[in-house]
Amino acid sequence: MTTKPKAKKFRIKRSGPDWPTQGEPDKTPPEKKVFDQPEDGFGSEPFPGSAKAAAKDGEIAEIRKEGLTGRQLRMARRLAQKHGLTPTSDFDAVRLLRARGIDPFKREAMLELVGGGDDEQKESKVPAPTAQLPQTVPAEAPVPGPVSDAARIRSDEVFRLQADISRRRRRKMWGLVARLFVFVLIPTLIAGYYFTSVATPMYGTKSEFVIQQADGAASPMGGLFSGTGLATSQDSVTVQSFLQSREALLRLDADEGFKAHFSGPNIDPLTRLSADASNEDAYALYRKLVTIGYDPTEGLIRMEVVAADPDVSAAFSTALIGYAEEQVDTLSLRLRESQMADATESFADAEAKMIAAQERVLTLQEQLGVLDPTSETAAQMSQIAAFETQLAEKRLQLLQLLDNEQPNQARVAGVQGDIERLEVLIAELRSELTQANEGATSLARITSELRMAEVDLETRTLMMQESLQQVETARIEANRQVRYLSLGVSPVPPDEPTYPRPFENTLLAFLIFSGIYLMISITVSILRDQV
């Protein structure tokens, strides 16, 4: 069973509104207040602000830096309760155990806590102190004085801390107001003054146009998208890129004097171009004042041109639309010329080869003296057939003469002579068909060469016809590829300034400056916490 620790006597001096200070033990005068304070923290807590309380807080802060786990802290609290200590927290339990010379994390201490034994069971039966009640004071010791002064001192300190916190809050609030005034409100007022009094009134001319193509399409998919903006989306994007290019700026400056217009004295200093401004400076201003957008769902190209004069703004817009129309014509012209050039070249080549084949047939006919080898062969074969018929008749006639017992030799000799002449003639005619004679070509070779030339001529003729059909198809497709720039909204000069818009622009400036200040303040706060 644990015994109650012996309390020491401390005297407290009142020194104004500060917390009581600790004095020497057992030397308290009778007229001063005396309180009992235990040696190991088992009892009433030290006064806030005292040296002992500061030392305790320092020890607890050092223990916190050790990075103890929750399990170790729970074991320390249990061990402190086993030794009769009443810590205010787990870290205080570690402090009290170490003050008594007990290491709460040694293996022996843990085994003692886990093992317990009969002594531990007996000690567990002893009820632990439930409350920190005021302790009795020996009769010879002076009785503590009234505590009303200590309560008043505590109340005064709390009021002082509250006043200090309020004063710091007011200082931080005024600092925040000053920063907002310097970094947000003043820039916003400057921007508002610029937009209302300094900025040059600008006139914006709006226009809309669409790029269309001829009806019809070469493929089912083309016919599917022919009525939508997808059919000409590529051309629209190309025209948009051209109008936002340096080439369009140079043409506009050469034709309408873009640089000269924005270099005049009536332009505000932030927008004005210098007299020797480069093309890059003019192009940066051109990108700000000429806004072009493409709507892929409708296929419309929307353009807004801003200038210091409404008529100049409309002139700039009309010139840019003319440049866009020329660009569209150039794109479709190149496509049509490319298609027609290929088809025309193919047709010319097929026609030349067909003419060469015709010339070859004609040359063979003139050289060989045969107009139609088929008819020539048929005529010669008919002659051979007629002579063979006569030869057969002569042979029959000879057989009839030879069947007589005493044939007429003169007639027999005549018939035999006719037979021999017919055989020689038939042999010559047949040789003319397959064999070449002196200075002449065989009819078979003539027929073969003429037939090859005629087949080549027919092939070249068919190819020429197909090429001619391709030319017609290419011409139709080229007509379908024609692009038209249709103007939906014509550029009309406005009668009132379009820009600047003081309220909207000032509000936008306020939001921008507020966002920048918020981002910087958050970044600085995070960096301060990290450091």
Secondary structure as the mmCIF struct_conf table of DSSP 4:
data_model
#
loop_
_struct_conf.conf_type_id
_struct_conf.id
_struct_conf.beg_label_comp_id
_struct_conf.beg_label_asym_id
_struct_conf.beg_label_seq_id
_struct_conf.end_label_comp_id
_struct_conf.end_label_asym_id
_struct_conf.end_label_seq_id
HELX_LH_PP_P HELX_LH_PP_P1 THR A 2 LYS A 6
STRN STRN1 ALA A 7 LYS A 13
TURN_TY1_P TURN_TY1_P1 GLY A 16 PRO A 17
BEND BEND1 ASP A 18 ASP A 18
HELX_LH_PP_P HELX_LH_PP_P2 TRP A 19 PRO A 20
STRN STRN2 THR A 21 GLN A 22
TURN_TY1_P TURN_TY1_P2 PRO A 25 ASP A 26
TURN_TY1_P TURN_TY1_P3 PRO A 30 GLU A 31
BEND BEND2 LYS A 32 LYS A 32
STRN STRN3 LYS A 33 PRO A 38
BEND BEND3 GLU A 39 GLY A 41
BEND BEND4 GLY A 43 SER A 44
HELX_LH_PP_P HELX_LH_PP_P3 GLU A 45 PHE A 47
TURN_TY1_P TURN_TY1_P4 PRO A 48 GLY A 49
BEND BEND5 SER A 50 SER A 50
HELX_RH_AL_P HELX_RH_AL_P1 ALA A 51 ARG A 64
TURN_TY1_P TURN_TY1_P5 LYS A 65 GLU A 66
HELX_RH_AL_P HELX_RH_AL_P2 GLY A 70 LYS A 82
TURN_TY1_P TURN_TY1_P6 HIS A 83 GLY A 84
BEND BEND6 THR A 88 SER A 89
HELX_RH_AL_P HELX_RH_AL_P3 ASP A 90 ALA A 99
TURN_TY1_P TURN_TY1_P7 ARG A 100 GLY A 101
TURN_TY1_P TURN_TY1_P8 PRO A 104 PHE A 105
BEND BEND7 LYS A 106 LYS A 106
HELX_RH_AL_P HELX_RH_AL_P4 ARG A 107 GLY A 115
HELX_RH_AL_P HELX_RH_AL_P5 GLY A 117 LYS A 125
BEND BEND8 VAL A 126 VAL A 126
HELX_LH_PP_P HELX_LH_PP_P4 PRO A 127 PRO A 129
BEND BEND9 ALA A 131 ALA A 131
HELX_LH_PP_P HELX_LH_PP_P5 LEU A 133 THR A 136
TURN_TY1_P TURN_TY1_P9 ALA A 139 GLU A 140
BEND BEND10 ALA A 141 ALA A 141
HELX_LH_PP_P HELX_LH_PP_P6 PRO A 142 PRO A 144
BEND BEND11 VAL A 147 VAL A 147
HELX_RH_AL_P HELX_RH_AL_P6 SER A 148 LEU A 180
HELX_RH_PI_P HELX_RH_PI_P1 PHE A 181 LEU A 185
HELX_RH_AL_P HELX_RH_AL_P7 ILE A 186 TYR A 193
HELX_RH_PI_P HELX_RH_PI_P2 TYR A 194 VAL A 198
BEND BEND12 ALA A 199 ALA A 199
HELX_LH_PP_P HELX_LH_PP_P7 THR A 200 PRO A 201
STRN STRN4 MET A 202 MET A 202
STRN STRN5 TYR A 203 GLN A 213
BEND BEND13 ASP A 215 ASP A 215
BEND BEND14 ALA A 218 SER A 219
HELX_RH_AL_P HELX_RH_AL_P8 PRO A 220 PHE A 225
TURN_TY1_P TURN_TY1_P10 SER A 226 GLY A 227
BEND BEND15 THR A 228 THR A 228
HELX_RH_3T_P HELX_RH_3T_P1 GLY A 229 THR A 232
HELX_RH_AL_P HELX_RH_AL_P9 SER A 233 LEU A 243
TURN_TY1_P TURN_TY1_P11 GLN A 244 GLN A 244
BEND BEND16 SER A 245 SER A 245
HELX_RH_AL_P HELX_RH_AL_P10 ARG A 246 GLU A 256
HELX_RH_AL_P HELX_RH_AL_P11 PHE A 258 HIS A 261
TURN_TY1_P TURN_TY1_P12 PHE A 262 SER A 263
BEND BEND17 GLY A 264 GLY A 264
TURN_TY1_P TURN_TY1_P13 PRO A 265 ASN A 266
BEND BEND18 ILE A 267 ILE A 267
TURN_TY1_P TURN_TY1_P14 PRO A 269 THR A 271
HELX_LH_PP_P HELX_LH_PP_P8 ARG A 272 SER A 274
TURN_TY1_P TURN_TY1_P15 ALA A 275 ASP A 276
HELX_RH_AL_P HELX_RH_AL_P12 ASN A 279 LEU A 289
STRN STRN6 VAL A 290 ASP A 295
TURN_TY1_P TURN_TY1_P16 PRO A 296 GLY A 299
STRN STRN7 LEU A 300 ALA A 307
BEND BEND19 ALA A 308 ASP A 309
HELX_RH_AL_P HELX_RH_AL_P13 PRO A 310 LEU A 368
TURN_TY1_P TURN_TY1_P17 GLY A 369 GLY A 369
BEND BEND20 LEU A 371 LEU A 371
HELX_RH_AL_P HELX_RH_AL_P14 PRO A 373 LEU A 402
TURN_TY1_P TURN_TY1_P18 ASP A 403 ASP A 403
BEND BEND21 ASN A 404 GLN A 406
HELX_RH_AL_P HELX_RH_AL_P15 GLN A 409 THR A 434
BEND BEND22 GLN A 435 GLN A 435
TURN_TY1_P TURN_TY1_P19 GLU A 438 GLY A 439
HELX_RH_AL_P HELX_RH_AL_P16 LEU A 443 ARG A 480
TURN_TY1_P TURN_TY1_P20 GLN A 481 GLN A 481
STRN STRN8 ARG A 483 VAL A 489
BEND BEND23 ASP A 495 GLU A 496
STRN STRN9 TYR A 499 TYR A 499
HELX_RH_AL_P HELX_RH_AL_P17 PRO A 502 GLN A 530
#
